[in-house]
């Protein structure tokens, strides 16, 4: 035992031991902090199909949140077409599929589907955001 520890009283040694355990517990906390948080690590929003629909000046995009059902995928979906780009926030429960409505006008009178580029960026509780990209055919 080091000289300084020998000179401490028994109660002081117990206090130092408790403090050391407390500090070690706090240092270990970030590794597990995101497990039950609303926005957890490892969550990712993906485009459920390669299709979308034009609905009243919006593009309806089916998406799915990959991850635990107790958490949410949250972030932004960005759609772009012919130089026009618009982003919309999202929050989708893990394990669920939803339709997001993004206010992007596709134009009128087209008799065939239009190609739209989509990027879904999902915030992570630990680490950098994740992004998924897809080309969608909007009818």
Long-range contacts (C-beta under 8 A, 24 or more apart in sequence): 30-126, 33-125, 33-126, 34-124, 34-125, 34-126, 36-70, 36-71, 37-71, 37-125, 38-71, 38-72, 38-74, 39-71, 39-72, 39-73, 39-74, 39-123, 39-124, 39-125, 40-67, 40-68, 40-71, 40-94, 40-124, 40-125, 41-124, 41-125, 41-126, 41-127, 42-67, 42-124, 43-67, 43-68, 43-71, 43-72, 43-73, 43-94, 43-122, 43-124, 43-130, 44-73, 44-120, 44-122, 44-130, 44-132, 45-73, 45-75, 45-77, 45-90, 45-92, 45-120, 45-122, 45-132, 46-120, 46-132, 46-134, 47-118, 47-120, 47-132, 47-134, 47-136, 48-97, 50-134, 50-135, 50-136, 50-137, 51-113, 51-136, 51-137, 51-138, 51-139, 52-116, 52-118, 52-136, 52-137, 52-138, 52-139, 53-138, 53-139, 54-106, 54-114, 54-138, 54-139, 55-101, 57-103, 57-105, 58-101, 58-102, 58-103, 58-104, 59-101, 59-102, 59-104, 59-106, 59-116, 59-136, 59-138, 60-99, 60-100, 60-101, 61-99, 61-100, 61-101, 61-102, 61-118, 61-136, 62-97, 62-98, 62-99, 63-90, 63-92, 63-97, 63-98, 63-99, 63-100, 63-120, 64-92, 64-96, 64-97, 64-98, 65-92, 65-93, 65-94, 65-95, 65-96, 65-97, 65-98, 66-94, 66-95, 67-94, 67-95, 68-94, 68-95, 69-93, 69-94, 69-95, 69-96, 70-94, 73-122, 74-122, 74-123, 75-120, 75-121, 75-122, 75-123, 75-129, 76-120, 76-121, 77-102, 77-118, 77-119, 77-120, 77-121, 78-118, 78-119, 78-121, 79-104, 79-116, 79-117, 79-118, 79-136, 80-104, 80-116, 80-117, 81-106, 81-114, 81-115, 81-116, 81-117, 81-138, 90-120, 106-138, 113-137, 113-138, 113-139, 114-138
